[in-house]
Amino acid sequence: MATRDHDGPILEIDKLSISFFTRTREIPAVMEFSCTVQPGEALGLVGESGCGKSTVALGVMQDLGVNGRIVGGSIKFKGRDLCTMTPAELRDIRGSQIAMIYQEPMASLNPAMKIGKQLMEVPMIHEGVSKDEAYARALEVVADVKLPDPERILKSYPHQLSGGQQQRIVIAMALMSKPALLILDEPTTALDVTVEAAVVELVKDLGKKYGTSMLFISHNLGLVLETCDRICVMYSGEAVERGTIHDVFDEMRHPYTQALFRSIPLPGADKNTRPLKAIPGNFPRPHERPPGCNFGPRCDYFEAGRCDAADVKMARTPDNPDHETRCLKFAEIDWDAPMVLEAQKGKGEIGDVVLRMEDLRKYYEVGASALFKGGDKRVVKANETLSFEARESETLAIVGESGCGKSTFAKVLMGLETATSGKIILDNRSIGDTAIEKRDTSTVADIQMVFQNPFDTLNPSMTVGRQIIRALEIFDFGTSDADRRERMLTLLDLVKLPRAFADRKPRQLSGGQKQRVGIARAFAGDARIVVADEPVSALDVSVQAAVTDLLMEIQREKKTTLLFISHDLSIVRYLADRVMVMYLGHVVELGTTDQVFSPPYHPYTEALLSAVPIADTKVKKTHIVLEGEIPSAMNPPPGCPFQTRCRWKSEVPGGLCEKEVPPVRFLAEGHQVKCHLADDILARMEPVIKIAAE
């Protein structure tokens, strides 16, 4: 076992303070932060971007760069203070006894070196083992992380693996020397929900097998619930609540923890009757923290003269000495009081069909050697017979893993690609074979897009106002600059940004504010259809709630049709009227949200629902982990596209799943699936997500 040579905590952080020094000032990033990780234990560190989670991890690794410095406190690993170690002593520990897995796997892999060589380096450098022994250990850990054909994987380069496979290799690399402490910094953010579920399962199993303690950094409370034993909530550089998963999830005692839970879409939340509650105000900048409680200006329970009088210290709750909170009023607050509901919103009346797709296909031709030309042509079947319709004021969610064709369909709809065959009909006009440069201005204005990453869609050298006015000029809005400026200011009002932001550059805005500018620009031409491609996945949970609510409000006012592309089924359940599930270019299920989230499901929908992490201890889920990778659209399997990963395939006689693409069947009015399973088998399906009785 990696931990048997030490009896006390594996990691003990005591009153740690970390600052970054610029030419003009000291910026305190972490202040008097304390936590412990016991042998074999997983501690979750959660909070919004900028709260100091990753800085704590880099402090443990003693990797704060030239500007970062530990200015107070201690970090003890197996009883030894890391802050007083020499560089040589740190080198011996890093990578062998303490390993870190980063958010972006390719940042940890050398693109010019084969996987096997990269894995073998770890024990050869740290433990001096022979090449043969290192190779045998590499084969073992690649099998441990459940990658198929380990020998082939070891001979591959990183670019030949998918994102999920790359992340598994990084986990394998971290485990090569059987470390005592594994630090995971948002290890699944860039992965599909099904791959995320498999990676999380893997991390838990390997933690048990190797006896590894874990520090799991995440903003996803559902993931922390599934992986960790204890949790520490951070806000603005400080720990604000610490305790077991049960303590913090079910007996929370800090207003920030409560506010986080109220801003995420748990089962039962509804965009009309039980809307999410975003945290008011903005995160304080490190050098502009308020006096007293850092969370005070955003807290529902703030009391002037008390909460802002002096620094607030961590205090133990009287009934549980292991549960601590940084709140002066925790004993006075009624934590069981129901949330004061935000104003209930009237459901927008869903109108007539505005968009229809009929047997849409999008194929790409690629050469056998795309780099050097030549060779036989091969076909990538990105979209296969897509048929659906969308109505005015409706939110249609499109879900599925990477590579299922969601974004390709969006590009065809936008006119960035043209359809191979089939029709896209907008108001009785066929637009599927008309590229965007040939579309008239009104068609371009009618269909707009909000992109996943707000940082990449704004011109850094233009002010916010100028970028919106530019869109208005393209849409031929108004007759003068004054008209367009007034319209731009109205659009800023629409997305709830101060008018003064018109003169700001994108770098002066937070991620959530940039996404609001993207939404304002999309609505500049009074768009009737907005394609929102993962519009909140890059944002913090509290900002997600505000941006989601904003989209819904604009939709009610403008009667917009929203096509919401997402892999986050929690948000889909909260805001969608209907859901379309895609797999390998096919629509495998389509129905109302209630129909798609309740059995009978398509087997793929069932697996997607099982993979969603839900931050609620009362929720019990059927455990389904999809085996294998999603097949290539260049070489799809015969028959049903999902048959290579389906756990129900044996229920269909005669190998039909491997021979024929299933027909579209209607299980109820408006609810269709593409599946060979007989009606009586579908009827036997159990709900994947169950909520235990109170």
N, C-alpha and C positions, 0 to 999 in steps of 0.2 A: 504494500500500500504506500502511496506517495506521502501519507501524512503520519506514519507510525513513529517517526523520530521526534515528535513534539507533542506535548500533552495539552498545552494551553491553546488560545486562539491562533489560527493560522495567520490571520491579518488583524491588527489592532491599530486603528487610526484614532489618535487622541488630540483633540483641539487643533486640527490641521488648518493652517491659514496659508493660502497661495495668492501671490500678487503677480501681475504682469507690469513691467516698467516700460513706459514710453519716454520720449524726450521731455515731455511736459508734466507727466504725473505718474503716480502709482495707481494702478487699477486693481482693487481687491476682488479676486474672482471667487475665492472660497474663504469662508471665515469660521474659525473654531469648529470645524466639522469633525465629528466623532462617529465611529461605527466599529463593530467587530464581526469577523467571519470565523465561525467555529469549524473544526475538522469535518469534512464531508457535507457542509451546509452550503445552501445557495441563498445569497442576499440580493434582493432586487433594489436597484437605485433608480428612482423615477422622478420625473419633473419635466417642465417645459424646456425648450431649447434655451441655452444661455444660463441655466441655473447652476452650472458647475459640475455636472455629472462626469463628463469626459475629462475635465481638469483634474478631478480626484483620481481617475484611473491613470492619467499620465503622471500624476504625482507619485502613485504607487510604483509605476515603471521608472521613475526618476528620469522622465523624458519631457521636460517642460520647455525645451528650446532655449534660445539665448535670452529672451525677455522674461521668461517665467522663473519664479523663485519661491521656495518654501520659506515663509517669513515667521512661522510659528508652529508649535506642535510637533508631533512625532508620528512616524509610520513604522510599525514594527511587524516584521514578517518572521514567524516562528520565534518571537521573542527578541530578534535582532533589529536594531533601528536602521532602516534603509538609508536615512538621511545622513548617517555618519560613515557609511561604507565607502571604500575607495572605488574608483572606476573598474579596477580588476575584479574586486569582489562582486560588484553589480553585474559584470559580464557573466560571471559564473552562475548567478542566480537567474538573470533574465533569459527566457527561452528554455531553460531547463526546469527550474522550480516555479517560476511565475511566467505564464504565457498569456498573450493578449490576442483576441480575435477582433478585427476591426469591421466597420460597417461595410466597406467596399472591398470585396475579396481580391480584386485585381491589384489593389494597392499593396497587397502582401505577397504577390506572386511575381516571379521574374518571367516576363513574356518570352525571353530567349532561351530558357532552360526547361528541360523536360521535368514533368512532375516528380518522377522517381528520384532524380538527382536532388531536387529541392527538398524532398522529404528526408532523404538519406543524410543530407548535410547536418541535420539537427543532432542526432545521436553521435555522429562521427566527430563533430566539433565539440559538443558539450561533454560527451562521455568517452570519447576516444575508441569507440567500438570499430570492429572491422567492417569492410565494405559489404561482405556477405551477410553479416549479422544485421547491418543497417537495412539492407535490401529486404531481408526476411521480416524485419519489424515494419518496414513501409508497407509490405504486402498485407500484414496483419491489420494495421490501422486503417488501410483503405477498405478492407473487408468490414472492419468495425463500423465505419461510417456509411456502410450499406451502399457502396458504389459497385455497379456490375463490372465483371471482368477486370479485376484489379491489375492483372499484368498489362492489359491494354492501356489502362488509365496511367500506369507508371511510365509508359512509353509516349504518352501524349504531351503536347504543349498546352499551356493554360487556355489559349484561344480556341482550342478544339473541344472545350467543355462548356456546358451551359452555366448560367449564373449559380444555380443551385448546386451543381457539381463542384464549381470553383469554391463555393463557401464550405462545402464538405471537406475539400482538400485542405483548406486553411484550418479547419477544425482538426483534421488528421495531423497536420503539421504541428499544431499547438500541443497535441497529445503524444507526439513521438517520444518525448522524454518523460512522460508520465508526471506532469507538473503537480505540485501541491495546491496551487492557486491558478484558476483560469479566469481571466477578465474578459467579458464579452460586451463590446460596445455596440449596441444596436445591431446585432449580427444578422437580423432577418429583414431589415427595412426594405432592401432592394429586391426581395424575393416574393414570388407568388404565395398566396395564402396556403395552398396545398404543400408547396415546398417548405414554407415556413413551419407548418405543422410537423412535417417529417424531420426538419432540422432540430426543432425544439424537443421532440421525442428522443432524437438521437443524443442531444446534449444531456438530457436527464439520465438516459441509460448509461452513457459513458461516464458521467459523474459518479454513478453508483459503482460501475465496474472498476474504475481506477481510484476511487476514494477521493476524487478531486473536489476541493472547495471552489465555489464560484461567486464572482461579483458580476451580476447581470444588470447591465445598464440599458434602460428602455424607457420610451414614453408611452408604451402600450401596456396599460394596466392588465388587460386580459392575458397577455403573454407572461407577465410577472406572476399572476395568479397560478398559471399552469406550470411554471418552472421553479418557483422560489419557496423557501421555507419562511423567510422573514423579509421585511420590506423597510426601506428608508426613503421618505419623501423629501425632496429638496426644493427649495424656493430661493432664488436670488442669492446663491452662495452658501446657504445655511441648511442644515437638516431641520425640518419643521415637525416631523413625526416619525417615530420608529416603533416597530413592534412586529409580532408574528403576522402572517397573512390574515388570519382570522381577526386579530386585534384591529388592524387598519382597515380592512374591507368591511367588517361588520360592526365595529365599535369605534369608528373614526372619532378623533378628538382634536382635529385642527381644521379651521375653516377653509384652508387651501385644499386639503385632501377632499373635503366635502364638495368644494366648487369643481374640482377635477372630475369627480364622479357625476356631477350634475350636467357636465358638458359633453359626456359621451353617450352615444345611443344604445342604452341597454334594452333588453326585451321589454316591451310595454311602452316605450317612447313612441310618440306619434306626432308628425309634423303639424297636425291641426289641433288635436286635443291635449297632447302633452309634449309641447316643444322643448328642445334642449335649452339650457340656460347658460349662455356664454359668460365667462368671467369678465366683469366690467373693467375698463381701463387697460393700461399697458404695463408690461413687465418693466421694472425700473432698471435704468442703465447702471452698471457697477459703480460708477463714480457719482451717481445721483440718487443713492438710496435714501428713503425717507427716515426721519428720526424714529426711534422705537422699533415697533414691529415692521419688518419689510413689507409684509402683505397688507398692512393697515389701509392704505388708500383704496384697495380693491375689495376689502372685507365687508360682508353684510353686518358684522357684529362690532365694527370699529367704535371705540369710545374715546373721543378727544380728551386730552389731558391725562389719560391713563395708558392707552395703547401706544401713544407717541411720546411718553415721558422719559423712558430710558430703555436701554437694550433689554430684550426679552430673553431669558435663559430657558433651556430645556428643563421640563419638570416631569416627574413620574406621576402617572395617574394613581389615585389612592387605592383602587381595587386591583391594580396589576402593576407591580414594580418594573416589569419588562416592557411596559408600554409607556412611551414618553412623548410629550408634545411641547412645542414652543408657542404657547398661547396663554395669556393671563386669565382669560375668561372661560376656559374649557369646562370648568365645573358649573358655570352658570347657564351655559347654552343648552337648550332642549334639543339634543341630537336626534331624537326620534320624531320631532315635529315634521309634518309633511312639507315638501317644498312649496313655497308660494308660487302657484302656477303663473307662468307668463300668460299674457292675454291670449285666450283661445282664438285661433284664426279660422275664419270661414273657409271651407274647402272650395277651391276654385271650380266652377262648373266646367266639366270637360266637354269640349265642343266637337265640331265636325273633324273628319280626317283631313289633315293638311299635307301629310307625307305618306307615300306608299312605295314599298319596294316589292318587285315581282321577280322571283327567280334570279336574283342578282348573282352574277359570278365575277370574280376578279382573279385572273391567272397572271403570273409573271413568267416570262421565258428567260432562263439563264443558260449560259454556255456551260459545258462540262468543266471548262477551265475559264471562269469569268475573268481571271487576271490576264491570261495570255490569249484569250479568244480561241476559237476552234473547238473541236470536239462536238459531240451530239448535244442538241438542245434538250434541256430538261424543264419541266413545268412545275412551278410552285402554285398550288391551289389554295390561295389565301382566303377566298370566300367562295362558298359552294351553295348555290340555290337559296340565297337569303330571301325570305318573304315575310314582311310584317307591315303594319301601318301604325302611324302615330297621330294623335289628335291634338287639337288646340287645348292649351292649359294642362296637358298631361306630362307626367314625368315617366319616361320609359328608361329603365336601367338596363345596361348591357354588361354582363359579367362573364368572366372566364379567365383562364390562365394566359400568361404571355404566349404569343404565337397562335392564339385561337382565331385571330382575324378582326378583333374589335377596332384597332386603329386603322387597319386597311379599309374597312367599311366606312370609317369616318372620313378618310382621305377621299374616297370615291364620292361620298355625299358632298364634301366641300368643293369638289372639282379639282383637287390636287392630283387625282388619278382619274382615269376614265374606266367605266365598266367594260369587262370582256363581253358579257352578254347580260340580258335581263333589263329591267327598267327601274328607274327612280322617278317617281311622279310627284311633282310639287304643284298643287293646285291645278291638276289636269294637264300640266306641262311636263314633258319628259326631259330630264336634265342629266341623266346618267352618262351619256356619251358626249357631254359638253364640258370641255376643260374650263378652268376658272377664268383664263384670259379671254375666253369667248362668251362668257356669261354676261348678261346685261347687269347694270348697276343694282337694280332692285333685287335681282336674284342673289347677287353677292351679299347685299345688305340683309336679306331675309335669313340666310344661313350663316351663322357665325360660330366661332369656337373659343372656348376658354381652355387654356392648356394646363398641363400638369405642373410645370415648373414656372412660376411667375418671374423668376430671375432671368430666364432665357428669352422672354417674350417682349421685354421692354428695352428700348434704346437707351444705353446708359448716359449718352451725351445730350439727350433731349429732356426738357421738363415734362412733368406729367400732363400738364394742360396742353402742351404742344402735341404730344402723342395722341391725345383724344381728338384735338382739332384736326390733325392730319387724317384720321379716320373719317371725320365729318366731311372733309374736302373730297375724299375719294367717293363718299356716298352722295356727293352733290347736295349737301344739306345747306339751306339758307342762301341768302343773296349777298351777304356781306360778312366781313371778319367779325363784326359786332354780334351778328346772329349766331355765328358758330361759337364765339366765346361764351355767350349766354347759355347756349345749349350744353357746352362743356361743363360749365358751373352747375347746371341742373343735373347733369349725369354724376358729378361728384356728390351732390346731395342724395341722388338715388342710391349710391353705394355707401352712403354714410361716411364720407370722408370730408374733413374741413375744406372749405374753398381755398384756404391758404396753401393747400397741397398742390394747387395748380402750378406754383412757381418752384416746386421742389424737384430735384433729380431722383431717379429711382434708388440711388445708394442711400438716400436719407429716409427711406421707408422700410418698415419691417416686412417680413414675408407675407403676412396677412394683408397688409396695406397694399403691397404690390399686386396681390391677387385681386383685390377690389378694383384696382386700376384696370387690370385685364378684363374684368367683368364690365366695367363702365365702357371700355372700348368696344366690347362685343355688342353692347346695346346701343352704340352710337347711332346706328341706322335703324333703330327699332326692330331688331332681329325678331323674327317670328319663330325660328328654330335655332336653339343654341345647343351645340355639341360640347358637353363638359367632359373633357378627357382627364380623369383622375384629378379634379380641380382642388381637392383638399388633402391629398395624400402627402404632400410635402410640408404641411402645416401642423403646428401643435394642436393638441386636442381641443383646447379652449378656443383657439382661433378657428379651427374646423367648425365648431358649433356656430360661431358668428357668421362665417362665410356661407355655410349651408343655409342658415336662417335667412340670410340676405338673398340668396338665389331663390328661395321659396317666396319671399315677399315680392321680389320683382316679378316672378312668374304670376302671382295672383293679380298684380296690378296691370301687367302688360299682356296677360294671357299667352305667355310664351310656351312653346313646346320644348321640353328639356330632354335631350338624350344624354343620359348620365352614365359614362363609361367608368367602371370601378371594379376593383377586386375586393373591396371592403364590404362584405355582405351586411355588416351591422348598420352602416350608413344607408345602404340600399334598402334594407328593411324599414328604416325610419322614414325615408323620403319618397320612395318610388310608388307609383300607382300600378305599374306593370313591370315585369322583369323578363328579360330575354337572356337565356343562358347559351353561350357559344362554346363549341369545342372543335378545334381543328377545322375552322371554316364553316361548320354546320351550326344551325340553330337546333339545339337538342331539347330545349324546353322553353315555352313561352306562355305566360299567364298573368293573372293579377298577383300582387305581392302575397296575399294570403294563400293563393293556390300554390305558388312556387315554394313557399316556406313551410307548407304542411304536406304530409304524405297523402297520396302517392307522388313520388318524385321520379325524375330520371336518375339513374344510378350516379351520374356525374354530379348532379345538383346535390344529391345526398352527401357525396364526399366533400363537396365545397362547404356545405353547412357544417359538417363535422370539423372542418379545419379552422373555422372562425374562432379566434380567442375571444371569450366573453368575460368581462370584468365583474362577475357576479357569482358569489359562492353558492347561491341557491340553484344555479343552472347546472344540470347534469347532461353530458353529451354522449351520444354513441361514438365509440372510438373507431374511426375509419382512416387509415393512412394509405394514400394511393401509392402503389408500388410502381417503380419505373418512371421514365421521363415522358413528357408529351411527345408523340411521334413527329417526325419532320413533315411539313406540308409538301415537301418535294417528293416524299416517298411514303404517302399515307398507307395505313394498313388496309387490307381488303375488308369488305363488309362494313360493319358498324365502326365508325372512327374511334369509338371509346373501348372497343372489345379487348384491346391489349392490356387494359388496366381495370376492367370491370369485375367486381366481386360477385355479380349476379349471373355471369355468363353461363355457368353450369346449369342454370334453371331453364335455359332455352334448348330444346332438343335439336338433334340433327346438325349441330355446328352452324346453325343459321346465322349467328352473329358474325361468323368469319367469312360468310359467303355473300350476304346481301346487305346493302344499306337499308336500314329500317324505314318503313313509310311513316309519314306524319300521322299521328292519331290524336283524336280529341278525347280527353278524359272527362271533361265537363265543358260547359259553354265558355269559350275563350281560353281554355287550358289545353295546350297541345304538347305532345312529346314525340321524339323520334327514337323509338325503342321497340325491340322484339318481345319484351316480357309480356306474358299473358295477363289479362285483367285480374285474375284471381291472385296472382303473385304480387302485382302492384298493390292490390287491396290489402295485402298482409304487411306492407311496409309500416314500420314503427316510426314515430317522430324522432328525429336526430337530436333536437334540442328540447329538453324537458325542464320545466321550472318546478322545483320541489315545493310542496305546500308549506306555508308559513308555520 
